[in-house]
């Protein structure tokens, strides 16, 4: 009999660290998936950007 191929390594849930479930991958439950979505929509995962100073038109004259 042929053994199934594991496509992804099992990792813990990124929210609560319990074992992840295939149905909610990479999360363990629908609750943790919703918590993650709320964090994305709330801007908690935003990447900080460094603003560069652009010269004004007055400074170039």
SULJO-V168338 format. One line per field, one symbol per residue. phi: phi as a letter, one per 20 degrees, with the letter a starting at -180 (. if undefined). psi: psi as a letter, one per 40 degrees, with the letter a starting at -180 (. if undefined). burial: I if it has 16 or more other ideal C-beta (glycine too) atoms within 10 Angstrom, else O. A space follows every 10 residues. Layout:
BEGIN
phi->???
psi->???
burial->???
END
This chain:
BEGIN
phi->.eefeeecff cfgfedmfgf dgfdgeeebf ffffffffff fenfdfefde eefdfffffe f
psi->hhiihhdiih iihedeeihi iddeheidid dddddddddd deeeeihhhh hihhhiddde .
burial->OOOOOOOOOO OOIOIOOOOI OOOOOIIIIO OIIOOIOOOO OOOOOOOOOO OOOOOOOOOO O
END
